[in-house]
Amino acid sequence: MHDESSSPARPSVGDGVRAVLRAPFARRAWGEVAYCLVGFPLALVGFVLVAVLLALGAGLTATLVGAVLGLLLLVAGTALARVLAGLRRGLAAGLLGERVAAPGPFRPGSGAFGRLDARLRDATGWRAVAYVAASLPVATVGAYAFAWWTTALVNLTAPVRWAVFGQHPVRPGESMPVLTPLPFGGAPHVTTFAGTFVAVAVGAVSLLIAPWFTRGVVAVDRWLIRSLLGPGALAERVRALEETRALAVDDSAALLRRLERDLHDGAQVRLVALAMTLDMAKERVRDGVGVSSEEAARLRGLLDSAHLNATEALTELRDLARGIHPPALDDGLPDALATLAARSAVPVELAVDVPERPTEAIETIAYFCAAELLTNVIKHSGAGRATLTVRDERGMLVMRVTDDGRGGAEEGGGSGLTGLAQRVRTVDGTVRVESPRGGPTVVTVSLPFHA
């Protein structure tokens, strides 16, 4: 048997009537009215400005003389559309509560032509242009929706205007018009005070319809904002993956750092103590206290073997700890690279200019990249000198290793460049190798400052 009490309550006719009657006085309705009122002039002015810039830009680009100016006008049009998009997102957030995340920041190219090309290919800017174009007809309908509110309020005050302010016909044949928001059908007129209540009835009907008309217009504009002015579903997913990747990289760097400290402060200390104890035991055996000469010789052999194993284990453990996190990085990347360059068998000229310190994970990757590249110089290049430079170039940590060797370096040739490129790609970095036969070889590693 079906239990009526367990089923969700369905809205009744009375609930619907109350919703209709309350709609004109709801805070949401007045926010949407204000949005339509402010949005129309913003959409109109924005459309005119962007359309003029793009039209002039397209026209001049087609000519040889004004091609550069035309491209600049096109760029200005998309940049202005971006600004207008930001204003529209702010307006929607303030009046409608529609909070749409801003797209990612614009990423300029390198050089004047690179920046110009990046602007022309700016998908976010062109989506903003599409919104500016699509929002004008929507805003126009929104202005018409605002007219419903205006006519409703004017008609509702008709008796007061007739009786109190004297806005009534005074000569035979004159009448008071009743305003209607409909674009056709004319306007009825009243000639008596009783007739003003016809205007009140028209105003009441208009007032009850106006919120729903406005809400429909605003719903279309909300959809346009979410579709064209936000980061988009794919971009949002990419951003989430980038944040997750950054957290994973930073967490792994911190975990490896803790492991290195545990090895340094725990296992290494115990091995050092073991080596010292074995040294003391060897001294006691060498003195021959309480043992025969044959037994002493056998014990010395065992102790020598144990001491050798402990020393080798300590060396391997130190190398492992250095491979996890070089202690030189504790003082920052410049000092670590200076130590690396000083230990190189090939003279290395070092230049580091990095005002902002990268995150620990990026510093570690940069250090091991430098170590791998200098090792390649020593083993494979036959170079007499090398140069290591690290600079901040347009928000990226760019490291270049140059040598005067024989050249011919390439990924997959046993030089470790393949593994280096894979390590760099985990943080969206890049590796570029320029190594013609006969040299010189230039390897450029670009890394973000934050994973």
N, C-alpha and C positions, 0 to 999 in steps of 0.2 A: 504494500500500500504506500502510495507516495505521501511523504510528509511535507505538507505545505509550509510548515514553520521553518524547515531547513533550507528552503530555496531562497535565493536573494530577492529582496524586495524590489518590485518593479515600479518605475515612476508612474504615478497616477496622472490623470488629466489635471487635477488640481495643482500638482507639482509643476506641470508644464505651464499652466496659466500664471502661477506665481513667478516662475522664471521669466516669462514674457513681461510681466508688470514691473519686475524689479530691474530688468536689464538696463533701462535708461538711466538708472540712478547708481549703477554699480561703478566701482572705481575702475574696473577694466574698461568699461565703455568710454569713460572720459579720457582715459589714457590713449585709447585708440583714436578718439576724436582729435586729441591734441597731435597725435602722430600724423594723421591725415592733413591737419592744418599746416603743420610745420614742414611736412614732407613734400607738399606740392611745389612751393617756391624753390626748395632745395633741388628737387628733381628737375624742374624747368631750367633753372640757371645752370646746373651741372650739365644737363644735356646740351644746352646751347654752346657752352664753353668747350666741352669735349668734342662735340660735332664740328665746331669751327676749326679747332686745332687739327683734328684728324683729316678733315676735308682739305685744308690748306696743305697739310703735310703730304697727303697722297697726291695732290696736284703738283706740288713742287718737286716731289721725288721723281715724277715722270719726266721732268726736264733735266737737261745736263747741267745747266747753270745753278739751279736751286736744289739739286739732289741732297746735298749735305744739310741745308736748312730744312728741307722737307723731312728728312729723317729725324732731325732734332725736334721738329714740331710733333711728329708721331710719338716720339719718346715723351715729350711734354704732355701729350694727350693721355697716354697710359699712366703717367705719373700723377696727373691730376685726378684721373679716375680712381687711382689707389687712395688718394686723399679723401675723395668723396665717399668711397667705400668705408673708410674708417669712420667718417662722420655718421654715415647711415648706421653702421654697427653700434656706435655709441648712442644714437637716437633710439634705436630699437631696444637696446639694453635699458635705457633710462625710462622710456615711456611704456614699453610693452613687456619688459622683463625677458626679452629674447636675447640671450647671451650666446653669441657665436664667436668661437675662438678665431683670432686673427690668423691669416696664413703666415707661413714662415717668412723671415726677413729676406729681402732681396739680396742675391749674391752676385756682386759685380764681377765681370771678367777682368783680365789683365790687359793693361794698355787702353788707350783711348778707343780704338776700334773694338776691342774686346768688351769694354763697358757698354758701348753703343749696341753691339750685337746682343749682349745679355739683356739690355732693356727692351730691344725689339722682340726678343724671344720670351719675355716675361709673361708666363701663362697667367699669373695672378693679376697682372695689370690688364690683360685682355679680357679676363673674366669680369673684372671691375667695369671695363668698357661695356661689356654685354649687359651688366646690371644697369648701368646708367641709361642705356637705350631701352631696356625692357621696363624700367621702373617709371618712365614718364607716362605711358598710357595708364598704368596702374595708379599712379599718383593723381592723374586727371580724374579717374573714376572716384578716387578717394576724396578729391575736392568736391565732386558731385554728391558723395555721401555726406560730407559736411553740410552741404546745402539742405539736406533733409532735416538736420538738427536746427539749422537757422530758421527755416520756414516753420517748423513745429513750434519753436519758441515765439516767433512773431505772431502766429495764429492764436496761440494760447493766451496771449496778452491782448487780444482784440477788444474784449469788453472793457478792460482797464483803459486802453488807449481811447476808446469811444467816450467813456463816462468821465474819466479823470483828466485826460490830456486834450480832449476836444478834437480828436482825430476822426471826425465823422463828416458826412456830406452836409453842407449848409444851404445849397441851392437846389431847386428842383432838377431832377435828372442826374444828379451826382450820386455816387455810390462808393462804398469801401471794397477794394478787391480782397478776395481770400487767396492767399498765396498757396500754391501747390508745388511740390518738388518734381512733379512729372514734366518731362520735356515737351509734352504735347497735350492737346485737349483744351487749352485756354484756362482762364481763371474765373471762377464764379464771383459775383459781386453781391454785396448786401446793402440794403438801404435803410434798415431799421436796427435798433439796438438788439432786438431779439435775434436778428439774423447773425449777429456777431458770434452767437453760440454755435452756428454752423461752422464758423472758422475755428472755434475751439475744438469741435469734433474732428475736423480735418487735421488740426495740430496734434491732437491726441493720437490719432492713427499714425501720423507721420513719426511721432516720438516713439511709438512702440515698434515701428519698423526700422527706424534709423540705426539702433545698435546692431541689429543683425546684418543689415546691409554693410555697415562699417566693418563689422567683424569679418565678413566674407572678403572684402577688399584687402584688409590687413592680413588675412590668412594667405592670400596670394603673394603679398609682399614678403611675408615671413618665409615662404617657400623659396622665393627668389634669393633672399639673403642667405639662407642655409645652403642653397645650391651653388651660388656664384661668389659669395663673399667669404665663405669659410674655407678652411684648409682642404676640405674634401675628404671623403672616406679613405681613399688610398693614402693621401698625405697624412691624415690622422693616424692611420695604421703604421706608416713609416716612422712617424714621430714617436709613437709608443714603442716600437721596436728599437729605435735609437736610444731612447731613455733606458729601456731594459738592458740593452747591450752595454751602455755606459755603466750602469749599476753592476753588471756582471764583471766587467773589466776591472772596475775599481775594487770590488769585493775580492776578486782573485788576486789583485796586486797586494791588498792588505793581508790576505791569507798567506801569500808567499812571504811577505815581510815578516809576519809573526813566525812562520816556519824557520826563516833564516835566523831570527833572534833566538828561537828555541834551540836550534842547532849550535849557535855560537855560545849561548849561555849555559846549555845543558850538556849535550854530547861531547862537544869539543873540550869543555872544562874537565869532564870525566876522563877523556882520553889523555889529556895532558897530565892529570893526576896519576893515571895508570903508568904512563911513560916514566914519570918521576919515581914511582914506587919500584918499577922494574930496575931503574938505575941504582936505586938504593940496595935492592936485592943483589944486583951484580957486584956491588962493592963488598957486600957481606960475604958473598961466595968467593970473591977474589982474595979476601983475607983468610979463607979456609977455616972459618970458625965452626967447629963441631962437625965437620964433614971430611971425608977422605979426599985425596987428590983426584982419584978417578971420579968420585961422586961430584966433586967440585967442577971438574971439566964438563961432565954431562949436564949439570945444572947451568953452567955458563952458556952452553950451547942452546939450551931451552930458553934461557932468559934473553939471549941475543936474538933468537928467532921471534920471541914474543915482543921484544922491544921494537924490532924491525916492523912487525905487523902493526903494532900500535902506531908507530910513526907514519907508516903508509896510510893507515886508516884515517889518521888525523889530517894528512895532506889531502886525501880524497874528500874528506868532509869539508875542509876549508874551500876546496875548489867548488864543491857542490853548493855551499852557502853563497860563494861569490856569484855562481851562476844563477841563483835565485834572486838575490838582490845585492849588487856590489856595495860594500860599505862606503865607497867614495861618493855615492849618491846622497848620503846623509847630509852633505854640505851643499847640495845642489848640482845641477847638470854642468855648469861651467867648470867647477872644480873637478868633477868626475872626468870630464873630457880632457882637462889639463893633465890629470894623472895618467889617463890613457895615452895621450900624445907623448908624454915624457918617457913612457915605457916602450914606445915603438922602436923597432930596430931600424926603421926608415925615418929620417928627420921629418917632423910634421910641423907645419906652420898652422897655428890655431887662432881663429877669430870668432868670438861668441858675442852676440849682441841680442839678448833676449830680456826685455824689460819686465815681462810678466813670467812668473814661474809656472811651468805646466803642472798638470796633476802628476801624482806619483807614477801612475801606470804609463803615461806618455813619456816621462823622464826615463823610465826603465827601458821602454822600447827604443827610444832615441839612443840611449847608451849602448845597448847591444847591437843596434844597427851600425853605430860608429865603430864598435869593436870588430864586428864582422867585416866591414869595409876596409879597415886598416889591416886586418889579417890578410885579406885578399891582396892588398897592395904589397905586403911583405912576401907572400907565397907565390903569387902568380904574375905580377906586373913587371918585375924587373926594374922598378922605378928607383930613382935616386932621391927623390923628394916627393912629399905629399902635402896637400893643403886641406884643412878641415874648417869649414865655416858653418855657423849656425846663426840664423837671423829670423826675426819676425817679419814675414811678408804677407800683408793683407790678412792678418789674423791667423796665419798658419805658421807652424814651426818648420822652417825649411833648412835642411842640413845638406851640404854639398861636400863630397870628398873627391878631390882632384889629384891625379898623379901624372908624372911625366914618363910613364912606362911604355910598353910595347903596344898596348891597346888590345882590341879584339875581345873584350869581356862581354859576355851575354848570359842571360838566365839559362839555367839547365846545363851549364858547362862545368859543373863541379866547383863553382866558385861560391856557392852558398847564397846566390842572389835569389833563387827561387824561394827558399825558406824565409829569407828576409822579406820578400814581397808578400808572402802569406802572413807573416807576423804583422806587417804594416796594414794590410787590408782589414784586419780585425777591428781597427778603429777608423776605418774610412780614409786611411792614408794611401799615398801613391809612391811608387819608385820609378824613376826614369834613368835609363842607362844610355850614355853617349860615349861610345868607345870605338872609334874607327881604327883600322889597322895602322900601326905606327904611332898611335896615341894622339893626344892625351886622352885619358879616361875621366869622365865626369859622371858621378852617380849622385842624383838628387833625390832626397827622401823628404816628402811633405807629410806632416802630421798635424792634426788639430791640437789645440792646447788642452782640450778636455775630451776625454773618451766619449 
